[in-house]
Amino acid sequence: MPAPDNLKTSVFRKSRMDSSEYQSIKEKVLTQRRKINSGCSIKVTAIVSLESIRQTGLQLNPEESEYRWHADIEGWPSHDDESKSKTKELAQLLAQAAALEQLSNA
């Protein structure tokens, strides 16, 4: 689901990382989420292909900086009442296309 303030979903691109870098990023995200919400527990990550994102009509906007692995999913409908069902539909399509990867330290 998109963030309400900017209609973007922050993601990282696993294909841009080796396995140790991927593990390190997962740890950083988990640590950061726990700081924000002490009860936060992330048990799985969802791996979604670029093709699946594009098939929904959404776009992947990569960040080309030192965070070469970061990107945003963009193109979500606005957050008005009429668009909520379309946003949920797009999120469900991405969820259906996702492969779940259990976190070993969850």
C-alpha positions in Angstrom: 0.0 0.0 0.0 1.3 3.5 -0.7 2.3 5.9 2.0 -0.6 8.4 2.5 1.7 11.5 2.3 3.3 10.8 -1.1 1.4 7.9 -2.7 4.6 5.8 -3.0 5.6 2.4 -1.7 9.3 2.2 -0.7 10.9 -1.0 -1.8 14.4 -2.4 -2.3 15.6 -4.3 -5.3 17.0 -7.6 -4.3 18.5 -8.1 -7.8 20.9 -5.3 -7.1 22.5 -6.9 -4.1 24.6 -9.9 -3.2 23.3 -12.2 -0.5 25.3 -10.6 2.4 24.2 -7.1 1.3 20.6 -8.3 1.1 20.8 -9.8 4.6 22.3 -6.6 6.0 19.5 -4.4 4.4 16.8 -6.7 5.9 18.4 -6.3 9.3 18.6 -2.5 8.9 14.9 -2.3 7.9 13.8 -4.5 10.8 15.8 -2.4 13.3 14.4 0.8 11.9 10.9 -0.5 12.1 11.3 -1.6 15.6 12.5 1.9 16.6 9.4 3.4 15.1 7.0 0.8 16.6 8.4 -1.3 19.5 5.8 -4.0 18.9 6.8 -4.3 15.2 7.6 -7.8 14.1 8.4 -8.5 10.4 8.2 -12.2 9.7 8.4 -12.3 5.9 9.4 -10.2 2.9 7.4 -10.2 -0.3 9.4 -10.6 -3.5 7.6 -9.0 -6.4 8.9 -8.9 -10.0 9.1 -5.7 -12.0 6.9 -7.4 -14.6 4.2 -7.9 -12.0 4.4 -4.3 -10.9 4.1 -3.1 -14.5 1.2 -5.4 -15.2 -0.8 -3.5 -12.6 -0.1 -0.2 -14.3 2.1 1.0 -11.5 5.8 2.0 -12.1 9.0 1.3 -10.4 11.1 4.5 -9.9 14.7 3.5 -9.0 16.8 5.8 -6.8 20.2 6.2 -8.5 22.4 7.3 -5.6 24.4 5.5 -3.0 21.2 3.6 -2.3 21.2 1.9 -5.7 19.0 -0.8 -4.2 16.2 1.5 -3.3 13.1 2.3 -5.4 9.6 3.5 -5.1 6.5 1.9 -6.5 4.5 4.9 -7.9 1.3 5.6 -9.8 -1.1 4.6 -7.0 -4.5 6.3 -7.1 -5.2 9.2 -4.9 -6.5 8.6 -1.4 -10.0 9.8 -1.9 -12.9 7.6 -1.1 -13.6 6.7 -4.7 -10.0 5.5 -5.2 -9.7 3.3 -2.1 -11.1 0.2 -3.8 -8.8 0.6 -6.8 -5.8 1.0 -4.4 -6.8 -2.2 -2.6 -7.3 -4.0 -5.9 -3.8 -3.1 -7.1 -2.3 -4.1 -3.7 -4.1 -7.5 -3.9 -2.7 -8.1 -7.4 0.8 -7.4 -6.2 0.3 -9.7 -3.2 -1.0 -12.5 -5.4 2.1 -12.2 -7.6 4.5 -12.1 -4.7 6.7 -14.8 -3.5 7.1 -14.8 0.3 10.4 -15.2 2.0 10.5 -16.0 5.7 13.0 -14.1 7.8 15.3 -16.4 9.7 15.5 -14.1 12.7 11.8 -13.3 13.0 
